[in-house]
């Protein structure tokens, strides 16, 4: 007996395959193999060089950035330590730079 994958919506392990679709018995979500592949690829947070970022990584800013709502400018080469990934948007990370907590776009970061 093969294992069916966890639900891509609620992560429940109680799923089944009916021949064309995977079904979740808890949230009643149905998905295909293509949906699983797309969900797996979209869940990755990538830096400007294509490296995957994780919570707690240290990154470097690759461009001078003006911080909105502040007179602060984050200079190129500044290290942001212990980033936190945003659950809402994979293109934003929360980082602490010079004692300030700010959100930075991942396209301006490198690992």
PDB file as gemmi writes it, atoms N, CA and C in Angstrom:
CRYST1    1.000    1.000    1.000  90.00  90.00  90.00 P 1                      
ATOM      1  N   UNK A   1       0.846  -1.182   0.000  1.00  0.00           N  
ATOM      2  CA  UNK A   1       0.000   0.000   0.000  1.00  0.00           C  
ATOM      3  C   UNK A   1       0.889   1.242   0.000  1.00  0.00           C  
ATOM      4  N   UNK A   2       0.632   2.154  -0.908  1.00  0.00           N  
ATOM      5  CA  UNK A   2       1.441   3.357  -0.998  1.00  0.00           C  
ATOM      6  C   UNK A   2       0.860   4.459  -0.124  1.00  0.00           C  
ATOM      7  N   UNK A   3       1.729   5.350   0.302  1.00  0.00           N  
ATOM      8  CA  UNK A   3       1.312   6.476   1.132  1.00  0.00           C  
ATOM      9  C   UNK A   3       0.814   7.612   0.249  1.00  0.00           C  
ATOM     10  N   UNK A   4      -0.321   8.176   0.592  1.00  0.00           N  
ATOM     11  CA  UNK A   4      -0.785   9.363  -0.118  1.00  0.00           C  
ATOM     12  C   UNK A   4      -0.162  10.581   0.548  1.00  0.00           C  
ATOM     13  N   UNK A   5       0.051  11.657  -0.207  1.00  0.00           N  
ATOM     14  CA  UNK A   5       0.687  12.845   0.370  1.00  0.00           C  
ATOM     15  C   UNK A   5      -0.256  13.581   1.317  1.00  0.00           C  
ATOM     16  N   UNK A   6       0.325  14.398   2.157  1.00  0.00           N  
ATOM     17  CA  UNK A   6      -0.468  15.243   3.049  1.00  0.00           C  
ATOM     18  C   UNK A   6      -1.224  16.282   2.229  1.00  0.00           C  
ATOM     19  N   UNK A   7      -2.327  16.754   2.777  1.00  0.00           N  
ATOM     20  CA  UNK A   7      -3.139  17.770   2.117  1.00  0.00           C  
ATOM     21  C   UNK A   7      -2.317  19.045   1.946  1.00  0.00           C  
ATOM     22  N   UNK A   8      -2.370  19.658   0.761  1.00  0.00           N  
ATOM     23  CA  UNK A   8      -1.593  20.870   0.523  1.00  0.00           C  
ATOM     24  C   UNK A   8      -2.262  22.106   1.120  1.00  0.00           C  
ATOM     25  N   UNK A   9      -3.494  21.961   1.585  1.00  0.00           N  
ATOM     26  CA  UNK A   9      -4.203  23.091   2.180  1.00  0.00           C  
ATOM     27  C   UNK A   9      -4.129  23.068   3.707  1.00  0.00           C  
ATOM     28  N   UNK A  10      -4.422  21.924   4.328  1.00  0.00           N  
ATOM     29  CA  UNK A  10      -4.469  21.858   5.797  1.00  0.00           C  
ATOM     30  C   UNK A  10      -3.404  20.946   6.400  1.00  0.00           C  
ATOM     31  N   UNK A  11      -2.582  20.298   5.573  1.00  0.00           N  
ATOM     32  CA  UNK A  11      -1.502  19.395   5.999  1.00  0.00           C  
ATOM     33  C   UNK A  11      -1.995  18.139   6.724  1.00  0.00           C  
ATOM     34  N   UNK A  12      -3.247  17.779   6.533  1.00  0.00           N  
ATOM     35  CA  UNK A  12      -3.790  16.565   7.144  1.00  0.00           C  
ATOM     36  C   UNK A  12      -3.204  15.329   6.465  1.00  0.00           C  
ATOM     37  N   UNK A  13      -2.996  14.281   7.241  1.00  0.00           N  
ATOM     38  CA  UNK A  13      -2.459  13.029   6.705  1.00  0.00           C  
ATOM     39  C   UNK A  13      -3.571  12.095   6.224  1.00  0.00           C  
ATOM     40  N   UNK A  14      -4.817  12.455   6.480  1.00  0.00           N  
ATOM     41  CA  UNK A  14      -5.938  11.597   6.119  1.00  0.00           C  
ATOM     42  C   UNK A  14      -6.423  11.983   4.718  1.00  0.00           C  
ATOM     43  N   UNK A  15      -5.755  11.431   3.708  1.00  0.00           N  
ATOM     44  CA  UNK A  15      -6.069  11.730   2.316  1.00  0.00           C  
ATOM     45  C   UNK A  15      -6.197  10.430   1.529  1.00  0.00           C  
ATOM     46  N   UNK A  16      -6.799  10.520   0.363  1.00  0.00           N  
ATOM     47  CA  UNK A  16      -6.904   9.346  -0.506  1.00  0.00           C  
ATOM     48  C   UNK A  16      -6.840   9.780  -1.959  1.00  0.00           C  
ATOM     49  N   UNK A  17      -6.534   8.834  -2.840  1.00  0.00           N  
ATOM     50  CA  UNK A  17      -6.418   9.074  -4.277  1.00  0.00           C  
ATOM     51  C   UNK A  17      -7.521   8.294  -4.971  1.00  0.00           C  
ATOM     52  N   UNK A  18      -8.308   8.968  -5.813  1.00  0.00           N  
ATOM     53  CA  UNK A  18      -9.426   8.297  -6.475  1.00  0.00           C  
ATOM     54  C   UNK A  18      -9.133   7.921  -7.926  1.00  0.00           C  
ATOM     55  N   UNK A  19      -7.887   8.052  -8.361  1.00  0.00           N  
ATOM     56  CA  UNK A  19      -7.522   7.722  -9.722  1.00  0.00           C  
ATOM     57  C   UNK A  19      -7.127   8.940 -10.535  1.00  0.00           C  
ATOM     58  N   UNK A  20      -7.714  10.095 -10.220  1.00  0.00           N  
ATOM     59  CA  UNK A  20      -7.356  11.319 -10.937  1.00  0.00           C  
ATOM     60  C   UNK A  20      -7.039  12.475  -9.991  1.00  0.00           C  
ATOM     61  N   UNK A  21      -7.649  12.465  -8.807  1.00  0.00           N  
ATOM     62  CA  UNK A  21      -7.457  13.546  -7.845  1.00  0.00           C  
ATOM     63  C   UNK A  21      -7.112  12.989  -6.469  1.00  0.00           C  
ATOM     64  N   UNK A  22      -6.350  13.772  -5.711  1.00  0.00           N  
ATOM     65  CA  UNK A  22      -6.142  13.493  -4.291  1.00  0.00           C  
ATOM     66  C   UNK A  22      -7.221  14.247  -3.531  1.00  0.00           C  
ATOM     67  N   UNK A  23      -7.747  13.638  -2.466  1.00  0.00           N  
ATOM     68  CA  UNK A  23      -8.814  14.251  -1.674  1.00  0.00           C  
ATOM     69  C   UNK A  23      -8.438  14.239  -0.208  1.00  0.00           C  
ATOM     70  N   UNK A  24      -8.802  15.315   0.490  1.00  0.00           N  
ATOM     71  CA  UNK A  24      -8.610  15.409   1.939  1.00  0.00           C  
ATOM     72  C   UNK A  24      -9.964  15.185   2.605  1.00  0.00           C  
ATOM     73  N   UNK A  25     -10.007  14.300   3.585  1.00  0.00           N  
ATOM     74  CA  UNK A  25     -11.272  14.015   4.257  1.00  0.00           C  
ATOM     75  C   UNK A  25     -11.573  15.011   5.371  1.00  0.00           C  
ATOM     76  N   UNK A  26     -10.600  15.844   5.748  1.00  0.00           N  
ATOM     77  CA  UNK A  26     -10.849  16.815   6.811  1.00  0.00           C  
ATOM     78  C   UNK A  26     -11.332  18.159   6.285  1.00  0.00           C  
ATOM     79  N   UNK A  27     -10.678  18.685   5.237  1.00  0.00           N  
ATOM     80  CA  UNK A  27     -11.084  19.998   4.712  1.00  0.00           C  
ATOM     81  C   UNK A  27     -11.777  19.897   3.358  1.00  0.00           C  
ATOM     82  N   UNK A  28     -11.915  18.677   2.818  1.00  0.00           N  
ATOM     83  CA  UNK A  28     -12.604  18.399   1.561  1.00  0.00           C  
ATOM     84  C   UNK A  28     -11.946  19.071   0.356  1.00  0.00           C  
ATOM     85  N   UNK A  29     -10.646  19.301   0.447  1.00  0.00           N  
ATOM     86  CA  UNK A  29      -9.891  19.895  -0.661  1.00  0.00           C  
ATOM     87  C   UNK A  29      -9.485  18.791  -1.631  1.00  0.00           C  
ATOM     88  N   UNK A  30      -9.533  19.081  -2.927  1.00  0.00           N  
ATOM     89  CA  UNK A  30      -9.105  18.129  -3.958  1.00  0.00           C  
ATOM     90  C   UNK A  30      -8.000  18.781  -4.774  1.00  0.00           C  
ATOM     91  N   UNK A  31      -6.956  18.005  -5.138  1.00  0.00           N  
ATOM     92  CA  UNK A  31      -5.837  18.549  -5.890  1.00  0.00           C  
ATOM     93  C   UNK A  31      -5.215  17.485  -6.765  1.00  0.00           C  
ATOM     94  N   UNK A  32      -4.420  17.927  -7.732  1.00  0.00           N  
ATOM     95  CA  UNK A  32      -3.734  17.032  -8.657  1.00  0.00           C  
ATOM     96  C   UNK A  32      -2.237  17.035  -8.350  1.00  0.00           C  
ATOM     97  N   UNK A  33      -1.499  16.194  -9.051  1.00  0.00           N  
ATOM     98  CA  UNK A  33      -0.042  16.156  -8.889  1.00  0.00           C  
ATOM     99  C   UNK A  33       0.573  17.492  -9.312  1.00  0.00           C  
ATOM    100  N   UNK A  34       0.030  18.125 -10.347  1.00  0.00           N  
ATOM    101  CA  UNK A  34       0.533  19.423 -10.795  1.00  0.00           C  
ATOM    102  C   UNK A  34       0.346  20.485  -9.716  1.00  0.00           C  
ATOM    103  N   UNK A  35      -0.784  20.437  -8.997  1.00  0.00           N  
ATOM    104  CA  UNK A  35      -1.019  21.367  -7.898  1.00  0.00           C  
ATOM    105  C   UNK A  35       0.013  21.171  -6.787  1.00  0.00           C  
ATOM    106  N   UNK A  36       0.369  19.916  -6.504  1.00  0.00           N  
ATOM    107  CA  UNK A  36       1.383  19.632  -5.482  1.00  0.00           C  
ATOM    108  C   UNK A  36       2.731  20.192  -5.896  1.00  0.00           C  
ATOM    109  N   UNK A  37       3.103  20.021  -7.165  1.00  0.00           N  
ATOM    110  CA  UNK A  37       4.380  20.534  -7.659  1.00  0.00           C  
ATOM    111  C   UNK A  37       4.420  22.054  -7.595  1.00  0.00           C  
ATOM    112  N   UNK A  38       3.325  22.698  -7.973  1.00  0.00           N  
ATOM    113  CA  UNK A  38       3.258  24.166  -7.934  1.00  0.00           C  
ATOM    114  C   UNK A  38       3.327  24.678  -6.499  1.00  0.00           C  
ATOM    115  N   UNK A  39       2.656  24.008  -5.569  1.00  0.00           N  
ATOM    116  CA  UNK A  39       2.687  24.415  -4.169  1.00  0.00           C  
ATOM    117  C   UNK A  39       4.083  24.247  -3.589  1.00  0.00           C  
ATOM    118  N   UNK A  40       4.786  23.208  -3.993  1.00  0.00           N  
ATOM    119  CA  UNK A  40       6.138  22.965  -3.498  1.00  0.00           C  
ATOM    120  C   UNK A  40       7.096  24.037  -4.009  1.00  0.00           C  
ATOM    121  N   UNK A  41       6.973  24.421  -5.270  1.00  0.00           N  
ATOM    122  CA  UNK A  41       7.860  25.429  -5.850  1.00  0.00           C  
ATOM    123  C   UNK A  41       7.560  26.824  -5.321  1.00  0.00           C  
ATOM    124  N   UNK A  42       6.293  27.143  -5.092  1.00  0.00           N  
ATOM    125  CA  UNK A  42       5.943  28.480  -4.629  1.00  0.00           C  
ATOM    126  C   UNK A  42       6.260  28.671  -3.149  1.00  0.00           C  
ATOM    127  N   UNK A  43       6.417  27.615  -2.400  1.00  0.00           N  
ATOM    128  CA  UNK A  43       6.686  27.735  -0.976  1.00  0.00           C  
ATOM    129  C   UNK A  43       8.131  28.108  -0.690  1.00  0.00           C  
ATOM    130  N   UNK A  44       9.021  27.969  -1.661  1.00  0.00           N  
ATOM    131  CA  UNK A  44      10.425  28.286  -1.450  1.00  0.00           C  
ATOM    132  C   UNK A  44      10.640  29.793  -1.518  1.00  0.00           C  
ATOM    133  N   UNK A  45      11.439  30.298  -0.593  1.00  0.00           N  
ATOM    134  CA  UNK A  45      11.819  31.699  -0.580  1.00  0.00           C  
ATOM    135  C   UNK A  45      13.251  31.768  -1.081  1.00  0.00           C  
ATOM    136  N   UNK A  46      13.465  32.506  -2.188  1.00  0.00           N  
ATOM    137  CA  UNK A  46      14.770  32.554  -2.837  1.00  0.00           C  
ATOM    138  C   UNK A  46      15.370  33.952  -2.753  1.00  0.00           C  
ATOM    139  N   UNK A  47      16.709  34.004  -2.624  1.00  0.00           N  
ATOM    140  CA  UNK A  47      17.397  35.290  -2.638  1.00  0.00           C  
ATOM    141  C   UNK A  47      17.673  35.712  -4.080  1.00  0.00           C  
ATOM    142  N   UNK A  48      18.453  36.763  -4.273  1.00  0.00           N  
ATOM    143  CA  UNK A  48      18.713  37.280  -5.624  1.00  0.00           C  
ATOM    144  C   UNK A  48      19.523  36.312  -6.473  1.00  0.00           C  
ATOM    145  N   UNK A  49      20.266  35.398  -5.864  1.00  0.00           N  
ATOM    146  CA  UNK A  49      21.070  34.432  -6.602  1.00  0.00           C  
ATOM    147  C   UNK A  49      20.375  33.089  -6.769  1.00  0.00           C  
ATOM    148  N   UNK A  50      19.161  32.944  -6.267  1.00  0.00           N  
ATOM    149  CA  UNK A  50      18.427  31.696  -6.402  1.00  0.00           C  
ATOM    150  C   UNK A  50      18.657  30.720  -5.268  1.00  0.00           C  
ATOM    151  N   UNK A  51      19.360  31.121  -4.212  1.00  0.00           N  
ATOM    152  CA  UNK A  51      19.562  30.251  -3.046  1.00  0.00           C  
ATOM    153  C   UNK A  51      18.325  30.315  -2.161  1.00  0.00           C  
ATOM    154  N   UNK A  52      17.964  29.175  -1.580  1.00  0.00           N  
ATOM    155  CA  UNK A  52      16.787  29.126  -0.725  1.00  0.00           C  
ATOM    156  C   UNK A  52      17.102  29.717   0.641  1.00  0.00           C  
ATOM    157  N   UNK A  53      16.192  30.561   1.137  1.00  0.00           N  
ATOM    158  CA  UNK A  53      16.349  31.189   2.444  1.00  0.00           C  
ATOM    159  C   UNK A  53      15.493  30.474   3.473  1.00  0.00           C  
ATOM    160  N   UNK A  54      15.998  30.404   4.706  1.00  0.00           N  
ATOM    161  CA  UNK A  54      15.293  29.782   5.820  1.00  0.00           C  
ATOM    162  C   UNK A  54      15.281  30.743   6.995  1.00  0.00           C  
ATOM    163  N   UNK A  55      14.369  30.514   7.949  1.00  0.00           N  
ATOM    164  CA  UNK A  55      14.337  31.308   9.171  1.00  0.00           C  
ATOM    165  C   UNK A  55      15.684  31.218   9.876  1.00  0.00           C  
ATOM    166  N   UNK A  56      16.180  32.373  10.335  1.00  0.00           N  
ATOM    167  CA  UNK A  56      17.425  32.407  11.087  1.00  0.00           C  
ATOM    168  C   UNK A  56      18.669  32.595  10.242  1.00  0.00           C  
ATOM    169  N   UNK A  57      18.541  32.624   8.917  1.00  0.00           N  
ATOM    170  CA  UNK A  57      19.712  32.823   8.050  1.00  0.00           C  
ATOM    171  C   UNK A  57      20.261  34.239   8.210  1.00  0.00           C  
ATOM    172  N   UNK A  58      21.546  34.391   7.921  1.00  0.00           N  
ATOM    173  CA  UNK A  58      22.187  35.692   7.847  1.00  0.00           C  
ATOM    174  C   UNK A  58      22.351  36.037   6.375  1.00  0.00           C  
ATOM    175  N   UNK A  59      21.961  37.244   5.987  1.00  0.00           N  
ATOM    176  CA  UNK A  59      22.008  37.653   4.592  1.00  0.00           C  
ATOM    177  C   UNK A  59      22.712  39.002   4.472  1.00  0.00           C  
ATOM    178  N   UNK A  60      23.104  39.340   3.245  1.00  0.00           N  
ATOM    179  CA  UNK A  60      23.761  40.602   2.942  1.00  0.00           C  
ATOM    180  C   UNK A  60      22.901  41.381   1.954  1.00  0.00           C  
ATOM    181  N   UNK A  61      22.787  42.687   2.179  1.00  0.00           N  
ATOM    182  CA  UNK A  61      22.042  43.567   1.283  1.00  0.00           C  
ATOM    183  C   UNK A  61      22.930  43.879   0.084  1.00  0.00           C  
ATOM    184  N   UNK A  62      22.393  43.787  -1.138  1.00  0.00           N  
ATOM    185  CA  UNK A  62      23.201  43.974  -2.344  1.00  0.00           C  
ATOM    186  C   UNK A  62      23.006  45.340  -2.993  1.00  0.00           C  
ATOM    187  N   UNK A  63      22.167  46.207  -2.410  1.00  0.00           N  
ATOM    188  CA  UNK A  63      21.879  47.513  -2.990  1.00  0.00           C  
ATOM    189  C   UNK A  63      21.531  48.476  -1.867  1.00  0.00           C  
ATOM    190  N   UNK A  64      21.898  49.753  -2.004  1.00  0.00           N  
ATOM    191  CA  UNK A  64      21.496  50.756  -1.024  1.00  0.00           C  
ATOM    192  C   UNK A  64      19.979  50.880  -1.054  1.00  0.00           C  
ATOM    193  N   UNK A  65      19.359  50.799   0.124  1.00  0.00           N  
ATOM    194  CA  UNK A  65      17.900  50.827   0.220  1.00  0.00           C  
ATOM    195  C   UNK A  65      17.452  51.923   1.167  1.00  0.00           C  
ATOM    196  N   UNK A  66      16.501  52.738   0.730  1.00  0.00           N  
ATOM    197  CA  UNK A  66      15.878  53.722   1.605  1.00  0.00           C  
ATOM    198  C   UNK A  66      14.738  53.042   2.327  1.00  0.00           C  
ATOM    199  N   UNK A  67      14.635  53.263   3.627  1.00  0.00           N  
ATOM    200  CA  UNK A  67      13.574  52.657   4.429  1.00  0.00           C  
ATOM    201  C   UNK A  67      12.403  53.627   4.463  1.00  0.00           C  
ATOM    202  N   UNK A  68      11.245  53.159   3.998  1.00  0.00           N  
ATOM    203  CA  UNK A  68      10.059  54.013   3.970  1.00  0.00           C  
ATOM    204  C   UNK A  68       9.651  54.395   5.396  1.00  0.00           C  
ATOM    205  N   UNK A  69       9.254  55.647   5.567  1.00  0.00           N  
ATOM    206  CA  UNK A  69       8.798  56.118   6.861  1.00  0.00           C  
ATOM    207  C   UNK A  69       9.928  56.427   7.820  1.00  0.00           C  
ATOM    208  N   UNK A  70      11.146  56.459   7.321  1.00  0.00           N  
ATOM    209  CA  UNK A  70      12.308  56.708   8.162  1.00  0.00           C  
ATOM    210  C   UNK A  70      13.365  57.413   7.323  1.00  0.00           C  
ATOM    211  N   UNK A  71      14.303  58.056   7.995  1.00  0.00           N  
ATOM    212  CA  UNK A  71      15.420  58.671   7.281  1.00  0.00           C  
ATOM    213  C   UNK A  71      16.589  57.701   7.134  1.00  0.00           C  
ATOM    214  N   UNK A  72      16.380  56.465   7.566  1.00  0.00           N  
ATOM    215  CA  UNK A  72      17.424  55.441   7.546  1.00  0.00           C  
ATOM    216  C   UNK A  72      17.676  54.944   6.120  1.00  0.00           C  
ATOM    217  N   UNK A  73      18.958  54.738   5.800  1.00  0.00           N  
ATOM    218  CA  UNK A  73      19.360  54.142   4.532  1.00  0.00           C  
ATOM    219  C   UNK A  73      20.201  52.920   4.862  1.00  0.00           C  
ATOM    220  N   UNK A  74      19.806  51.768   4.328  1.00  0.00           N  
ATOM    221  CA  UNK A  74      20.566  50.528   4.520  1.00  0.00           C  
ATOM    222  C   UNK A  74      21.572  50.447   3.378  1.00  0.00           C  
ATOM    223  N   UNK A  75      22.847  50.505   3.719  1.00  0.00           N  
ATOM    224  CA  UNK A  75      23.908  50.524   2.712  1.00  0.00           C  
ATOM    225  C   UNK A  75      24.186  49.140   2.170  1.00  0.00           C  
ATOM    226  N   UNK A  76      24.687  49.090   0.940  1.00  0.00           N  
ATOM    227  CA  UNK A  76      25.086  47.841   0.304  1.00  0.00           C  
ATOM    228  C   UNK A  76      26.166  47.174   1.154  1.00  0.00           C  
ATOM    229  N   UNK A  77      26.056  45.868   1.348  1.00  0.00           N  
ATOM    230  CA  UNK A  77      27.025  45.117   2.137  1.00  0.00           C  
ATOM    231  C   UNK A  77      26.643  44.963   3.597  1.00  0.00           C  
ATOM    232  N   UNK A  78      25.545  45.595   4.026  1.00  0.00           N  
ATOM    233  CA  UNK A  78      25.091  45.482   5.409  1.00  0.00           C  
ATOM    234  C   UNK A  78      24.579  44.078   5.670  1.00  0.00           C  
ATOM    235  N   UNK A  79      24.969  43.493   6.810  1.00  0.00           N  
ATOM    236  CA  UNK A  79      24.518  42.153   7.181  1.00  0.00           C  
ATOM    237  C   UNK A  79      23.214  42.259   7.963  1.00  0.00           C  
ATOM    238  N   UNK A  80      22.254  41.446   7.583  1.00  0.00           N  
ATOM    239  CA  UNK A  80      21.000  41.301   8.325  1.00  0.00           C  
ATOM    240  C   UNK A  80      21.042  39.911   8.944  1.00  0.00           C  
ATOM    241  N   UNK A  81      21.010  39.836  10.235  1.00  0.00           N  
ATOM    242  CA  UNK A  81      21.181  38.569  10.937  1.00  0.00           C  
ATOM    243  C   UNK A  81      19.842  38.044  11.448  1.00  0.00           C  
ATOM    244  N   UNK A  82      19.673  36.734  11.369  1.00  0.00           N  
ATOM    245  CA  UNK A  82      18.489  36.085  11.926  1.00  0.00           C  
ATOM    246  C   UNK A  82      17.196  36.515  11.270  1.00  0.00           C  
ATOM    247  N   UNK A  83      17.106  36.374   9.956  1.00  0.00           N  
ATOM    248  CA  UNK A  83      15.890  36.797   9.263  1.00  0.00           C  
ATOM    249  C   UNK A  83      14.713  35.898   9.634  1.00  0.00           C  
ATOM    250  N   UNK A  84      13.521  36.444   9.465  1.00  0.00           N  
ATOM    251  CA  UNK A  84      12.288  35.669   9.641  1.00  0.00           C  
ATOM    252  C   UNK A  84      11.494  35.771   8.348  1.00  0.00           C  
ATOM    253  N   UNK A  85      11.052  34.642   7.856  1.00  0.00           N  
ATOM    254  CA  UNK A  85      10.273  34.614   6.622  1.00  0.00           C  
ATOM    255  C   UNK A  85       8.850  35.056   6.894  1.00  0.00           C  
ATOM    256  N   UNK A  86       8.262  35.747   5.932  1.00  0.00           N  
ATOM    257  CA  UNK A  86       6.886  36.198   6.039  1.00  0.00           C  
ATOM    258  C   UNK A  86       5.966  35.102   5.517  1.00  0.00           C  
ATOM    259  N   UNK A  87       4.981  34.725   6.304  1.00  0.00           N  
ATOM    260  CA  UNK A  87       4.054  33.671   5.892  1.00  0.00           C  
ATOM    261  C   UNK A  87       3.103  34.167   4.800  1.00  0.00           C  
ATOM    262  N   UNK A  88       2.840  35.461   4.769  1.00  0.00           N  
ATOM    263  CA  UNK A  88       1.895  36.016   3.815  1.00  0.00           C  
ATOM    264  C   UNK A  88       2.496  36.190   2.422  1.00  0.00           C  
ATOM    265  N   UNK A  89       3.751  36.606   2.357  1.00  0.00           N  
ATOM    266  CA  UNK A  89       4.372  36.947   1.079  1.00  0.00           C  
ATOM    267  C   UNK A  89       5.788  36.389   1.020  1.00  0.00           C  
ATOM    268  N   UNK A  90       6.071  35.454   0.123  1.00  0.00           N  
ATOM    269  CA  UNK A  90       7.404  34.866   0.069  1.00  0.00           C  
ATOM    270  C   UNK A  90       8.479  35.804  -0.481  1.00  0.00           C  
ATOM    271  N   UNK A  91       8.104  36.996  -0.946  1.00  0.00           N  
ATOM    272  CA  UNK A  91       9.103  37.932  -1.453  1.00  0.00           C  
ATOM    273  C   UNK A  91       9.599  38.898  -0.380  1.00  0.00           C  
ATOM    274  N   UNK A  92       9.048  38.832   0.829  1.00  0.00           N  
ATOM    275  CA  UNK A  92       9.456  39.707   1.919  1.00  0.00           C  
ATOM    276  C   UNK A  92      10.037  38.883   3.069  1.00  0.00           C  
ATOM    277  N   UNK A  93      11.087  39.417   3.699  1.00  0.00           N  
ATOM    278  CA  UNK A  93      11.625  38.832   4.925  1.00  0.00           C  
ATOM    279  C   UNK A  93      11.739  39.941   5.963  1.00  0.00           C  
ATOM    280  N   UNK A  94      11.623  39.550   7.220  1.00  0.00           N  
ATOM    281  CA  UNK A  94      11.773  40.494   8.312  1.00  0.00           C  
ATOM    282  C   UNK A  94      13.177  40.340   8.854  1.00  0.00           C  
ATOM    283  N   UNK A  95      13.887  41.459   8.973  1.00  0.00           N  
ATOM    284  CA  UNK A  95      15.277  41.406   9.422  1.00  0.00           C  
ATOM    285  C   UNK A  95      15.553  42.547  10.390  1.00  0.00           C  
ATOM    286  N   UNK A  96      16.548  42.352  11.225  1.00  0.00           N  
ATOM    287  CA  UNK A  96      16.966  43.390  12.154  1.00  0.00           C  
ATOM    288  C   UNK A  96      18.266  43.979  11.613  1.00  0.00           C  
ATOM    289  N   UNK A  97      18.227  45.286  11.297  1.00  0.00           N  
ATOM    290  CA  UNK A  97      19.381  45.988  10.747  1.00  0.00           C  
ATOM    291  C   UNK A  97      19.623  47.236  11.589  1.00  0.00           C  
ATOM    292  N   UNK A  98      20.801  47.363  12.138  1.00  0.00           N  
ATOM    293  CA  UNK A  98      21.178  48.520  12.971  1.00  0.00           C  
ATOM    294  C   UNK A  98      20.165  48.777  14.087  1.00  0.00           C  
ATOM    295  N   UNK A  99      19.668  47.724  14.714  1.00  0.00           N  
ATOM    296  CA  UNK A  99      18.739  47.853  15.827  1.00  0.00           C  
ATOM    297  C   UNK A  99      17.293  48.087  15.425  1.00  0.00           C  
ATOM    298  N   UNK A 100      17.017  48.221  14.144  1.00  0.00           N  
ATOM    299  CA  UNK A 100      15.664  48.428  13.654  1.00  0.00           C  
ATOM    300  C   UNK A 100      15.166  47.155  12.980  1.00  0.00           C  
ATOM    301  N   UNK A 101      13.928  46.792  13.212  1.00  0.00           N  
ATOM    302  CA  UNK A 101      13.324  45.652  12.526  1.00  0.00           C  
ATOM    303  C   UNK A 101      12.588  46.176  11.302  1.00  0.00           C  
ATOM    304  N   UNK A 102      12.989  45.671  10.120  1.00  0.00           N  
ATOM    305  CA  UNK A 102      12.400  46.134   8.862  1.00  0.00           C  
ATOM    306  C   UNK A 102      12.079  44.938   7.974  1.00  0.00           C  
ATOM    307  N   UNK A 103      11.220  45.169   6.992  1.00  0.00           N  
ATOM    308  CA  UNK A 103      10.935  44.177   5.964  1.00  0.00           C  
ATOM    309  C   UNK A 103      11.759  44.527   4.735  1.00  0.00           C  
ATOM    310  N   UNK A 104      12.392  43.515   4.143  1.00  0.00           N  
ATOM    311  CA  UNK A 104      13.225  43.707   2.960  1.00  0.00           C  
ATOM    312  C   UNK A 104      12.772  42.731   1.883  1.00  0.00           C  
ATOM    313  N   UNK A 105      12.742  43.190   0.634  1.00  0.00           N  
ATOM    314  CA  UNK A 105      12.444  42.313  -0.489  1.00  0.00           C  
ATOM    315  C   UNK A 105      13.604  41.351  -0.703  1.00  0.00           C  
ATOM    316  N   UNK A 106      13.284  40.115  -0.991  1.00  0.00           N  
ATOM    317  CA  UNK A 106      14.333  39.089  -1.158  1.00  0.00           C  
ATOM    318  C   UNK A 106      15.190  39.340  -2.393  1.00  0.00           C  
ATOM    319  N   UNK A 107      14.713  40.126  -3.346  1.00  0.00           N  
ATOM    320  CA  UNK A 107      15.500  40.394  -4.555  1.00  0.00           C  
ATOM    321  C   UNK A 107      16.697  41.291  -4.261  1.00  0.00           C  
ATOM    322  N   UNK A 108      16.753  41.906  -3.073  1.00  0.00           N  
ATOM    323  CA  UNK A 108      17.878  42.749  -2.688  1.00  0.00           C  
ATOM    324  C   UNK A 108      18.786  42.081  -1.676  1.00  0.00           C  
ATOM    325  N   UNK A 109      18.659  40.758  -1.511  1.00  0.00           N  
ATOM    326  CA  UNK A 109      19.435  40.030  -0.520  1.00  0.00           C  
ATOM    327  C   UNK A 109      20.235  38.917  -1.175  1.00  0.00           C  
ATOM    328  N   UNK A 110      21.358  38.561  -0.561  1.00  0.00           N  
ATOM    329  CA  UNK A 110      22.096  37.362  -0.957  1.00  0.00           C  
ATOM    330  C   UNK A 110      22.537  36.653   0.309  1.00  0.00           C  
ATOM    331  N   UNK A 111      22.605  35.350   0.232  1.00  0.00           N  
ATOM    332  CA  UNK A 111      22.951  34.507   1.380  1.00  0.00           C  
ATOM    333  C   UNK A 111      24.433  34.556   1.645  1.00  0.00           C  
TER     334      UNK A 111                                                      
END                                                                             
